[in-house]
Amino acid sequence: MFLTVSDLGERLLIKQIWELVRVDPEELLGAGLDDAVAKEIGEGLVLVAHTDVWVEKSDLLPGMSWYSAGRKAVVANISDIASKGARPLGVLFSIGLPSVFPLESFRELVRGLGDAITEYGTYLLGGDLSESCEVTLAGFIVGLTHRGKLLSRRGAKPGDMVATTGNLGLTSVGFKILLEGFEAPEDIKSKAVESLYKPVARLREGLALAGSGAVAASMDISDGLALSLNQLAEVNGVKIVVEDIPVTSEAEEFSKMHGLDVEQLILYGGGEEYELLLAVKPDMWAEAVKTVKNVGGMLYKIGVVEEGSGVYTVDGEKIEAKGWEHFIKP
């Protein structure tokens, strides 16, 4: 039987990559276990690197400007560095463009890249420019932290509290509006769409929490809450029980309008919600909350870590590992 990459999907393909290539035994985050890599470079300093690609066919949402596309490509890279507690040193971008791409659109795209790079206090280090069939923005970011402050997906233990850095649901609503034609009042529509066009990376929160010692494990939830929770549980060999999902008022109202279950909408209908998903040490919960508030953010408890495996609601309903995955149609 002839198989294609869509028969496996992104997650299984990644596993195959790590089975076929040489792995650095000194890499700190675990080959294939995290969305970033980390390497100690001496005197307790750790270099953290991550790459993320934006592709026109799958990532350019209806009505999205090229400025927003450029900005979002940077934010996606910043978010994973933030979840490791690293300060970004700089980014490189390999940009692919069709030969007929309008010059003004190119300038708009680069302005978006540049404004986001400035917003997060980093620099463009270089890159590559080539001709392609569609617009592609392949970012590569490097950051720096100390060995004792490096955050990882691994480290969650039974008793830890599971938390996120924001209320959820706006991007889920935005996808319903932009991709499925759902109606919404203008105030809800504008906020939901803006959450997709202009996302925010939780860099301040990540850096502050890394210095607090309160975090046992960390990742972002850009691939969706259900999938991210399952990834966190699997890599740590634990069970996560979801007690309460922090929901935006807009998602609540939108769900009531359309007869939707708001928690199901957030669990399975989201993605591109660049909040941090954390396992917080129980004896340091108050310290973690205070730390995030001190940099202008909020921390919301959504569940607990227990012995076992998988992700469940408090009623025992299994939360499936479903979310955004390349090569597989939703």
Sequence and secondary structure as in RCSB ss.txt:
>XXXX:A:sequence
MFLTVSDLGERLLIKQIWELVRVDPEELLGAGLDDAVAKEIGEGLVLVAHTDVWVEKSDLLPGMSWYSAGRKAVV
ANISDIASKGARPLGVLFSIGLPSVFPLESFRELVRGLGDAITEYGTYLLGGDLSESCEVTLAGFIVGLTHRGKL
LSRRGAKPGDMVATTGNLGLTSVGFKILLEGFEAPEDIKSKAVESLYKPVARLREGLALAGSGAVAASMDISDGL
ALSLNQLAEVNGVKIVVEDIPVTSEAEEFSKMHGLDVEQLILYGGGEEYELLLAVKPDMWAEAVKTVKNVGGMLY
KIGVVEEGSGVYTVDGEKIEAKGWEHFIKP
>XXXX:A:secstr
    GGGT HHHHHHHHHHHS   TT SS TTTSSSEEEEEETTEEEEEEEEEEEHHHH  TT  HHHHHHHHHH
HHHHHHHTTT EEEEEEEEEEE TT  HHHHHHHHHHHHHHHHHTT  EEEEEEEE SS EEEEEEEEEEEGGG 
  S    TT EEEESS B HHHHHHHHHHH     HHHHHHHHHHHHS    HHHHHHHHHHT EEEEEEETT H
HHHHHHHHHHHT EEEE    B HHHHHHHHHHT  HHHHHHHS   EEEEEEEE GGGHHHHHHHHHHTT   E
EEEEEESSSEEEETT  B    S  TTS  
